[in-house]
Amino acid sequence: MSNMNRRDFIKTSIGTTLAGSAAFGRTKQRGGRRKTERPNILWIMMDDGRADAVGCYGKEWAKTPNMDRIASRGIRFATAIVQNPVCVPSRKSMKSGLYCHTFGITAMGKPPGVTPDYMKNAEPDVPNLLNTWKEIGIEPVNVGKRHAYQQDWINKGDRPALIDFLGNPRGPEAKKIFDKNKKPYQPINIKTHRWMIGGIVPYAPKDTQTWRLGDLAVDTLKQMIAGDEPFFLRVSFHAPHVPCRVPREYFIDPATIKLPVPTEEELKNKPRFEREQLRVYAGGLDLTAEQIGICRGTYYGMVSLIDAQVGRLAAVLKKAGLLNNTIIAINSDQGFQLGEHGLWKKRVLYEQNVCVPYILSCPALLPEGKVIDEPVEMVDFVPTLMDLSRLDVPESIRGRSLMPLIRGDIKEWNEACFCEIDHSGSMYDELRRRSGRRVMVRTKEWKLIYFMDERVEDKDGALYNLKEDPGEIKNLYGKAQYSRIIKRLEGLAEKWDRSG
């Protein structure tokens, strides 16, 4: 199919779906208000929230009782894989139901010096699946971060942070709050780029960006409920993204956090790109053991602060009698490294970075207390919401509704899950040199990471046996006995790449 034909196919298929869904969704008017049995949607999204930051994913130090309660009333996907380990491409993939290479946004930064072959077939003009709800009279509303598709959301606003990425007070009002508290403030910063990745801030929880965004979200939700019509509200938090900071009341004691620290033996067998470039970008070996503990306690504490806002939103729904017929969806755009493998932040393909929380609850439509162990991809997230809202999913996209898996009609979903990032398009110069498109192929047992790019001579791979080595410590790439496994996984990646 030619580039133009493919673009027309995508637009025509989704346009037909919109028209059909609109006809199906017409409802009778009563007293000037539209009445329908379609579910409401409350989509709660974190920024850089890894799966194990939510308590129901198994870490006892993760304090998220409200999210855990929502999971107990619905579905929790044990392994949900994002399609890109940075914000914009991941979010765009989620909202279009397409893989990142299909629309050619595989990084955040500046164009690569040499255009790779895969970008020559990209179709950047892809529709937003969220517009399907507009066709039936439900306008998706956003509170908070809007990365990707800004023009398509009704925006109810955001709340600025009191500090910048380096941890400095932002403006005179923020400085006044800091000075008023007169408490010690020692941000922990990474060496290369000086991001603040940990620290206790000297202000109250209600002064935080997260709580103030929660205030706005609660007010917006109440207004939407008063409209007496089905609503679609996304609350998109900036946390636990850098700057990583938390008020003392939500800081998690580092002594309770049992995460590994890298050993010299582990680090020396990692791929060249990780040892030389990602480690410079991330500053992974710059911190003391005490600093690492503070950063980890900060991160989990930030998610606990988000959880408090989730509880506030759930209370509004409960008071209005809408918990039964509201889809509450909780997820994130990607995860975050907390010093494992000598790395911080993101742009890597370890489980901590590619696995995110994925929770769905709606007692009227979904089973309660179900955990799905089958790995899924976030490209299927919006198609699943569409199915639950009785909207047709376009055949032209790669995303599919997960309802057959949820209902138990089938037991297996994907042969493999995929994630990709093109470091040659990064905003960070140390990642752009000697690099390109790095791809992850993940089955239930194996994970392969390598440069799938004609511009990079060395594939510089990593292979992990996830069953025997779930921590991804021992890199098996380059060992002769695994050559057939590598060849099979590369074949899966090539097939995925060709199919768009």
HELIX and SHEET records of a PDB file:
HELIX    1   1 ASN A    3  GLY A   25  1                                  23    
HELIX    2   2 ALA A   51  ALA A   53  5                                   3    
HELIX    3   3 GLY A   55  TYR A   57  5                                   3    
HELIX    4   4 PRO A   65  SER A   72  1                                   8    
HELIX    5   5 CYS A   87  SER A   96  1                                  10    
HELIX    6   6 CYS A  100  PHE A  103  1                                   4    
HELIX    7   7 ASP A  117  ASN A  121  5                                   5    
HELIX    8   8 ASN A  131  LYS A  134  1                                   4    
HELIX    9   9 GLN A  150  ASP A  152  5                                   3    
HELIX   10  10 GLY A  171  ASN A  181  1                                  11    
HELIX   11  11 PRO A  205  ASP A  207  5                                   3    
HELIX   12  12 GLN A  209  ALA A  226  1                                  18    
HELIX   13  13 ARG A  248  TYR A  250  5                                   3    
HELIX   14  14 PRO A  254  THR A  256  5                                   3    
HELIX   15  15 GLU A  264  LYS A  268  1                                   5    
HELIX   16  16 ARG A  272  PHE A  273  1                                   2    
HELIX   17  17 GLU A  274  LEU A  278  3                                   5    
HELIX   18  18 ARG A  279  ALA A  282  1                                   4    
HELIX   19  19 ALA A  289  LYS A  319  1                                  31    
HELIX   20  20 GLU A  340  GLY A  342  5                                   3    
HELIX   21  21 GLU A  351  VAL A  354  1                                   4    
HELIX   22  22 MET A  378  ASP A  380  5                                   3    
HELIX   23  23 PHE A  381  LEU A  388  1                                   8    
HELIX   24  24 MET A  403  ARG A  407  1                                   5    
HELIX   25  25 HIS A  423  GLY A  425  5                                   3    
HELIX   26  26 ASP A  429  ARG A  432  1                                   4    
HELIX   27  27 ALA A  480  TYR A  482  5                                   3    
HELIX   28  28 SER A  483  ARG A  498  1                                  16    
SHEET    1   A 2 GLN A  29  ARG A  30  0                                        
SHEET    2   A 2 ARG A  33  ARG A  34 -1                                        
SHEET    1   B 8 ILE A 154  ASN A 155  0                                        
SHEET    2   B 8 PRO A 140  GLY A 144  1                                        
SHEET    3   B 8 PHE A 232  SER A 236  1                                        
SHEET    4   B 8 ASN A  40  MET A  46  1                                        
SHEET    5   B 8 THR A 326  SER A 332  1                                        
SHEET    6   B 8 ILE A 359  SER A 361 -1                                        
SHEET    7   B 8 ILE A  75  PHE A  77 -1                                        
SHEET    8   B 8 LYS A 370  ILE A 372  1                                        
SHEET    1   C 3 CYS A 355  VAL A 356  0                                        
SHEET    2   C 3 ALA A  80  ILE A  81 -1                                        
SHEET    3   C 3 VAL A 376  GLU A 377  1                                        
SHEET    1   D 2 ILE A 188  ASN A 189  0                                        
SHEET    2   D 2 MET A 196  GLY A 198 -1                                        
SHEET    1   E 2 ILE A 200  VAL A 201  0                                        
SHEET    2   E 2 VAL A 246  PRO A 247  1                                        
SHEET    1   F 2 GLN A 337  LEU A 338  0                                        
SHEET    2   F 2 TRP A 344  LYS A 345 -1                                        
SHEET    1   G 4 CYS A 417  ASP A 422  0                                        
SHEET    2   G 4 ARG A 437  ARG A 442 -1                                        
SHEET    3   G 4 TRP A 446  PHE A 451 -1                                        
SHEET    4   G 4 ALA A 462  ASN A 465 -1                                        
END                                                                             
